[in-house]
Amino acid sequence: MTKATGERKMRIIVQKFGGTSVATSKARARVTEWVVKAKREGYSPVVVVSAMGRSGDPYATDTLINLAKEAYHDTRPRELDLLASCGEIISSVVVTNTLRAAGLDAIVMTGGQAGIITNSNFGNAEIIRVDPSPVLRHLNEGKVVVVAGFQGVTEDGDVTTLGRGGSDTTAAALGVALNADVIEIYTDVDGIKTADPRLVPDARTINTITYEEILQMANEGAKVIHPKAVEIAMMRNIPLRIKCTFSEAPGTLITYTFEGPPKWPAVPGNRTVTGITHMPNVAQIKVYTPLKAHGADRNQEEETQKSLRKRGETDLLMFKKLAEAGISLDMISFTPEVKMFIIQESLVDGALAIISEFGLEARVTKGCSKVSVVGSGMRGVPGVMANVVEALERAGVPIIQTSDSHLTISCLVSKEHTEKAVRALHDQFGLAHV
């Protein structure tokens, strides 16, 4: 990302508003209030917007794509991206007019006009660089810049889209390129919760969380912000704040994880666990390896080692083929006799077909959920796993498999035990009262 240099010192804020925040005139009035508030506080706002509403609404991205498929089912990716980008363009023009009606000098820009250059991977393009000068020029003139999210252009000028969570990515990329003071992500919830409130009614909003923790929570099932946006903001230590468009609640601040002068207060260092996440609809697969019994003499031992090397080569080919098929493996555990991992349930048939090509036996346990305890404070702290096991045993939740890292402990449980497991762990670590 290119660090911006302006003609004068500005305090820049990037404010991203999701589909529900721009879907109605009432919602857009709230957007205007947040932009006006930022201006009063001395910020120069850059506003990033998503398409209006959700699938079925007139200008939502899925609605536009379905319109093209009604004419012909096989729309080429290049044309599909051009169409998909229209939802955000419509939204940005309407939001710009709303801001102008409130007396603000606002101007609209597409992703390409805002300097977002991508590769040509249509549908899931990667940002190559951001040229901040077009946006800075308008900010220096005192304008509010409204940018259509989710999109960019290639070097050749083809319109591209940035994939799932693309408007979050747009906001983060612009925030880094403009060296913004803060990036605010407005949504229909008031921040990151300690657990899914649909499962845990007393789940509370986390005031402050590290980049690392939110990345882990997003990867383990939390869906408030896209991990790519967090990774981009983390590059330049630009704070992110998750807020509700329709509430005055302060939301969740995502801030630094390394030493150095912070722009915002540091994350409290006295908590062990930050939140509980869950990922439903996964299946465990066990792939069994037939091994000969170890022999007593040298020749038999050499044969065993040769068999293990051959088995390793076969495993490598199998895992490469699973990857080529787009099947992502998680909670991976290897022994000489069995390879265990979990995948999305919808991918089981494809995975079994590949495994059978190598003449291996596989057993599947469907109807599972991955429940994870997440917290940077767990690093080096003894007894966290004991607390996890104690909580689940007390709740009557059998553990099928576990995995862990410095920031997480994950347990595979039966789907019917998901809610019970999440609540038990949330209670065990006192997350409703931290």
Buried (B, 14 or more C-beta within 10 A) or exposed (E): BBEBEBEEEBEBBBBBBBBBBBBEEEBBEBBBEBBBEBBEEEBBBBBBBBBBBBEEBEBBBBBBBEEBEEEEEEBEBBEBBBBBBBBBBBBBBBBBBBBBEBEBEBBBBBBBBBBBBBBBBBEBBBBEEBBBEBBBEBBEEEBBBBBBBBBBBBEEEBBBBBBEBBBBBBBBBBBBBBBBBBBBBBBBBBBBBBBBEEBBEEBBBBBBBBBBBBBBBBBBBBEBBBBBBBBBBBEBBBBBBBBBBBBEEBBBBBBBBEEEEEEBEEBEEEBBBBBBBBBBEBBBBBBEBEEEEEEEEEEEEEBBEEBBEEBEEBBEEBBEBBEEEEBEBBBEBEEEEBBBBBBBBEBBEBBBEBBEEEEBEBEBBEEBBBBBBBBBBBEEEEEBBEBBBEBBEEBEBEBBBBBBEEBBBBBBBBBEBBBBBBBBBBBBBEBBEB
